[in-house]
Amino acid sequence: MVAINDEGVVEMSGIGTCLWFDREAEEAANFYVKLFPYSHIGEVNRYPEGTMGEPGSVLTVSFVLDGRNFTAWNGGPAGEGRTGQTGQMGLACRRFSFWQTYLCHPQQLL
């Protein structure tokens, strides 16, 4: 996971899933935690002075979806030399109707 220490240095600990966004990391994390049960927002880290992002804007958002850790990162727009904005989430449901609701009508779950 990604965090900024007291000196403003980005640190990583452990292995986790990181979803890359241009500027929508916080909005996306808030959407996902509303959508899935047993989920919550953890830490929101902001760009410090002297880095590539606008100082004070969101850098990363740590969040938990159904007990699993994720990080949303505002890495900027995809461009030359970048792999793009990708991510994937799998959903296991006991009944087809639950899966169909998540896939076709997620707004009903909010």
Protein Blocks (a to p, Z undefined) as FASTA:
>chain_A
ZZddfkopacdedjddddddfklmmmmmmmmmmmpghiacfbdcdddehiabdehiafbd
cddeehiacddddebjadehiabjcdddddddfbfklmmmmmmmmmlmZZ
